[in-house]
Amino acid sequence: MSPDALFDEIASDLAARGATAGAMFGKRALKAHGKAFACLKGDALAFRLGNASTAHAQALALTGAELFDPSGKKRPFKDWVAVPVTHADHWLRLAEIALNSTTS
């Protein structure tokens, strides 16, 4: 399944919890209450997990995961982790964690 199709599936799964699809930096994003919590960039989905959280550390430990740098100018967002599509089986769980931290 393509990253876009996976994104659509996650958006649909989280819609009942108040998540909406939108844009962030010209890229597809998931938002709740006007705040983005996930953003698709290429073949990776980035999640705002909180720099000091266990979920952040676990996501960053996945092979190929890195801090999210939306501009590509080596200025990553410390609270965000971009997880490659090779770990798409983690995307829904990470999106749920990111949504929970956005709405709490």
N, C-alpha and C positions, 0 to 999 in steps of 0.2 A: 504494500500500500504506500502511496506517495506521502511525503510530509504534509502536503496540503489536505489530502483526504483524511489523514490522521488528525490534523488540526480541526477539521470540520466535525469529525466524530467526537472529539473532546469538547468542542464548543456545544454540540448538541447534548452531550451527557451532563454538562454543567449548567445548561440554560435554566433548569428548574431551580437552581440555587442562586440565580441572579446574575450569572455570567453572560456577557454579551460580546459578540465579535466586533472588533473595531480596528483601528490603526494606531501604530506608535512608530515614529520615525519612518513613516511610509511603508511599514511592514505590517503584516497581519498580526493582530494582538487580541488577547482576551482581557476583558475589563470587568470590574465590579465596582459599583458606586463611583464611577468616573476614574478609577485607578487601574492601571494595567498591572496584571500579575503574570502574564505569559506573552511571549513575542516570538513569532516564527521568523528566522533569518536563515535563508538557504535550506540546508538539510538539518538544521538544529532548532529545537524549541527551547527558548530561554525562560527561566522561572525566577520570580522574585521570592527568594526563600529566607532572606535575612542572613547576613554575613556570619553571625555567631551561632546559627541554628545547627542542629544535628542533621536535618534534611539537606542543608547547604553543603556540609562536609561530605555527606554520603553521595550527593549528586556530583560534586566536584571530583570524587574518587573514581567515578566511572571513566573508563578508557575513552579518551577523546573529548571529554567534557572540559569546559574552561569558563572563566569569568566572561560574562556577556559584554562584548564591545560593539555596540550598535554602529558606531561611526567607523570602525576599523582603523582608528588612529591611535591605538594602544592607550585608550582611556576607558578601561572596563568599569562597569558598574559592580561594586563590591558585593551588593546584596543579591545579584543575579547570577545564575549559572546556566550556560548554554549546553544542552545535552543533545548529542548527535542522534540521528534517526536510527543508528545501530542499537540504541538503547530505548527505542520507542515503547518497549514494554513497561518502562518506568514513567512515561509521560503523563498518563492519566493520574497516577498517584501523586506525582510532583505538582501537577496542576491543581489537584484538590488541596494539597498542603499550602500552595501559594494563594489559592482563593481563600482558604480559612484564615490565613494571616492578614489578608486584605480586608476581610469583613469583621475581624475581631477587634 
